[in-house]
């Protein structure tokens, strides 16, 4: 009986995977390579989780973030306490302070990054404010923002993967259905790089993926006195979280906050392209030789 392993060469610039060969895992050399691939793939998120705080529940996680100095204000603590992360990702991993896969080539950021983002935007997430969450994914941060802007405000989450937006709607419906019913929170399918002019200008904009440069289209949708939090930098390179403020007279002020690692802000066709195009059960990339190995479903 044969045990096939498919080997592909990765073209980074064209975002393509070209088939090289089909090999038998009974061959010692390929068995070893597959073992390495499997370990890297299966433990990818495990490596993120190693050594991270693992709470027993949402409140314990949020209390940890306050004790560690990530959460400083009562408003952020209150919002994150009320939005149960376990309803937005896998419950068994929800209370680990690490990013988690949510499918469709997307992730939910680590809780501490959500805490930082809300703290940086807290002054702008006031009662009656308008907020935009670009790359809203699971809907978790959008829900936190909606609670902070109150019944007279609105938080808009924009996501370019329709099925992910549908999942976010279900998540929020199970946690805070009143936000959707009152339209205090709106979920939109669209290209987040273009923002959502229908509700602009925004007092607060959060961008949950790394832009290669300051996103002018989104900056133009900031209200005077508004603030944007955005990671900037190329994929597989240094990235920095920036705070971009628009003064009341329209001037732009850019402040570097911290080094970060985010997935790229891209169009739908490039998000998680390896997984969508190749549809493998186990998938990993060996960077040195630009080789991708997989075992079929």
N, C-alpha and C positions, 0 to 999 in steps of 0.2 A: 504493500500500500504506500502510495506517495504522499508526502506532506509538503505541499507547494508553498513557496515564498515568492512574492512578486517584488521586483526591484525596479525603482524608478530613478531617473536623474532629474534634479530640480533646476529649472530655469527661473532664477529669482526675478529677473527683469520682466519677463513675459508672464510670470505667475503661472507656469505650466509644469506639468510632470510628464516626462517622456518615458515610456516603457523601455526597459533594458532587457530584462530576461526573467524567466521563471525558473526557479531552482528547487531542488529537493532538499528539505530540511534534514534528511538523513545524512547529507554531506556534512562532515564535521565543521568545515570552515563556515558554511552558511548557518549551521545550527548555532554557532557561537555568536555570529552577528545578530541573528534573530533574538537570542537571549538578551543581548545588550539592548536591542531595540525595545523589547518587551518591558524590561526593567525601567528604561527611561520613560516610556510611554505611560505605563501603569502608575508610576510614582511621580509623574510630573507635578500634580497638585499636592501630593504628599510631601514633596520637598518644600513647597511653599508653607505647608502646615507645620513642619517640624519645628518644635521649640516655640510655637505660637500659643497664646492663651486659648484655652478651650473651656468655655463656660457651659454650665448645665442648662442655661436658659437665656432668654433675651435680656432680662433685667440684670443678670449677673455679668453678661458681656458688656452692657452699657455702663454698669458701675465700674468695671475694670477700666474702661476707656476714660472715665472721669478720674479715677485714682492715678492713672498713668499720665494724666495731664493733657490728653488729647481733647477731651470735652472740658470746657471751662465755664460755659454759661448754662444757666438753668433751662433756658428755652431749647437749646440743642439737646440737653439731657432728657427733657420732657418729650420732645419729638421722637428721638430714637428709642425711648422707653415704650412709646405707644405703638411704634411700627415694629411688629414682630418679624425679625429677619427669617425665622423658620418658615414663614409663609411665602417667601420669595426665592428660596433655594432649597436644596435637599436638607430636611430637618436634622439628619445625623451629622451634617457638617456645618450647619447654619451658624453655630455660635463659636466657631473657630475664627480667630482674628487673621484671616487669610482670604485671598480671592478664591472664588469658586466658579466652575464652569456652569453655565445655564443653558447650554446648547446653542446651535446655530452659529458656532464660532465666536460666541460672546461669553463674557464673564461678568459676575457681580464683584465689584471692588471689595477689598478687605474693609472690615468695619472701621478700622482706624482712619482709612482714607475718606470714608464717608463722614466720619466725625470731623476731620480737618476741614473738608469742603464746607460743611454746614457752619462751622465756626468762622471760617473766612468770609462766608456770605451772610452771617447772622444779622449784621447791621442793616442789610438790605432786604432780608426776609421778614418784613414787618407786616402787621395787619393791613390788608388792602393792597399789598404789593403784587406785582406780576413777576413770575419766575419761569424760566425755560430750562429744561433738563435735556441736553442733547445726547442722544445715545442712551435713552432711558431704560433699556434692557428689561430687567425684572420688574421695574416700577418702584423698587424700594426707596431710592433717594427722592423720586418725584413725590411719593407719599409723605416723606418727612418734610419736604419743602412746602407741600400743600397745607400741612398742619401748621407750619410756622407762619404762612401768610394769612391764615384765618379765613373765615366765611366770606369776607368782603374781597379777598384776593383770589388769585388763580395761579396754579402751577401747571405748566404744559410740559408733557413728556413727549419727545419726538424720537421715533425709532424706525429704521428703514426695513426691518424684517417683519413682515406682517404677522407671522406666526408667533414671533416673540412679543409683539405688541398685544396679541390676543392673550398670550400667557400672562403678561403683566396685568391686563384687565381682570383676569380671573384671580390673580394674586391679591390685587387691591380689593376686589369684590369680597374675598374671604376675610380680609383684615379690616378695611375701612370702606364699606360700600357707600357710606354717606358722602364721601369725597366725590365719587362719581355721580351720584344722584343729584347732588347740589351743583355740579359743574365747578366745584372748587378745584378739581383736578381733571384735566383733559389729556387724553392719549391720542397722538396723531401718528399716522404712518407717513413717512416722508424722509427726504434727504436732510439730515440734521445739519450738514455743512451749509445749507441755505437758510437755516433757522426756520422761523414760523412768523412771517410778517403780519399775519392776520391778528395776532394778539400783541404785537410790538407797539411801543417800546417796552423793554423789560428792565425791572430794577435789579434783577439777579439772573445771571446765566451760568449754568454749570455745564462743562463739556467733559464727558466721561471717556474720551479717547484722545490720543496724542495727535495734535495738528502739526504739520511740518513747519508752519510759521503762524504768526498771529492772524487769526481768522477775521479778515476785514468785514466780510458780509455780516458776521455775527456781532462784531463790535458796533456796526452801524445800527443794529437793533437794540443796543443798550440805551436806556433812558438817560438823560442828564442826571448825574449823581449815581448812576448805576454801576454795577460791578460784575466782572466775569472771572471765573476760575477755570483755567485751561492748562493742560499739560502740553508743552511744545517741544518737539524734537523728532528726529527721524526714527524709524523702526530699527531695532538692534543697535541703537546709538544712545548717547546721553540724552535724557529728557529732563525738563525742569517744569515744575508746577508754577504757573504765573498768576498773579492777580492783576487784572486790567481794569482800571477805574476810568470812568468818563466824568470829568468835572462838570459843574453846572454850566460852564461856558463852552463845553464841548471838547475840551482838551483831553488827550489820552495819556494816562500815567500807567506805566508797566512796572510791576514789582516782582522780583524773583523770590519764591517762597521755599522750595526744597527740591531735591533730586527725586525723581519718580520713575516708575516703569509702567507704561500703559500700552494697550493694544492700539494700533493706528486708527485714526479717523479716516475711514475709507468708504467707497461706495459698496452697495450690497453684493455686487459680483465678486468682490475681493475678500469679503469677510469670511474667514474660515474656509478658504477655497480648497485646501487639501481635503478636508473632511467631506465637503459637498460633492466635489468632482470625483473623488476616488472612492468614497463610501466604504472605508475599511473599518474593521472591528478594532484592530490594533494598528496604530500609525505613529511613526516617529521619524525625525530627520537627523541624519548624521552629518553635522555641519562641516566637518573637515573635508569630506569627499563629496559633499552636496548630494548625498544618496538618501533616498527614502525607501523604507522597507515596510511590508505589510503582509498580513495574513488575511485571506478573503473571508467575507461573512459566510 
